[in-house]
Amino acid sequence: MRGLADAVENGRGTVASIRRVTERAESLLDDLEAPLRALAPGLTRLAGVLDEPIIGAIPEILEAIRNEARRCSAG
């Protein structure tokens, strides 16, 4: 019987701990929900821009500009 009582008591402690964590998570989500919803349209537009092929070419474009600047400063 003692083992069962200990298991029940441990279970109660676990449930209480889970309840506290859940309350904290809910509080954080309540604080973050409105700002995240406000960001959503901008993030959607940004994702579309980042999918453009020109974005992948940016490193090569910058390298070409750097090389041209070096060439002009050396000449």
C-alpha positions in Angstrom: 0.0 0.0 0.0 2.8 2.4 0.8 4.2 2.1 -2.7 0.8 2.9 -4.2 0.5 6.0 -1.9 3.9 7.2 -3.0 3.1 6.7 -6.6 -0.1 8.6 -6.3 1.7 11.4 -4.4 4.4 11.6 -7.1 1.7 11.7 -9.8 0.1 14.6 -8.0 3.4 16.5 -7.9 3.9 15.8 -11.6 0.4 17.0 -12.5 1.0 20.2 -10.5 4.3 20.8 -12.2 2.7 20.2 -15.6 0.0 22.6 -14.7 2.5 25.3 -13.8 4.4 24.9 -17.0 1.2 25.0 -19.0 0.1 28.2 -17.3 3.5 29.8 -18.1 3.4 28.7 -21.7 -0.2 30.0 -22.1 0.9 33.3 -20.6 3.8 33.6 -23.0 1.6 32.7 -26.0 -0.9 35.3 -24.9 1.8 37.9 -24.9 3.3 36.8 -28.3 0.1 36.1 -30.2 -0.8 39.7 -31.3 2.8 40.7 -32.4 3.2 37.4 -34.3 -0.1 37.9 -36.1 1.0 41.4 -37.0 4.2 40.1 -38.4 2.6 37.4 -40.5 1.8 39.5 -43.6 5.3 40.9 -43.8 6.9 37.5 -43.3 4.8 36.1 -46.1 5.9 39.0 -48.4 9.5 38.5 -47.4 9.3 34.8 -48.1 8.1 35.6 -51.6 11.0 38.0 -52.2 13.5 35.5 -50.9 12.2 32.9 -53.4 13.1 35.2 -56.3 16.1 33.8 -58.4 18.0 37.1 -58.2 18.5 36.5 -54.4 20.6 33.5 -55.2 22.8 35.6 -57.5 23.6 38.2 -54.9 26.9 36.7 -53.8 28.1 36.6 -57.4 26.9 40.2 -58.0 28.7 41.4 -54.9 31.9 39.6 -55.9 31.8 41.2 -59.4 31.4 44.6 -57.8 34.3 44.0 -55.4 36.5 42.8 -58.3 35.5 45.9 -60.3 36.3 48.2 -57.4 39.7 46.5 -56.9 40.4 46.8 -60.7 39.5 50.5 -60.7 41.5 51.3 -57.5 44.5 49.5 -58.9 44.4 51.2 -62.3 
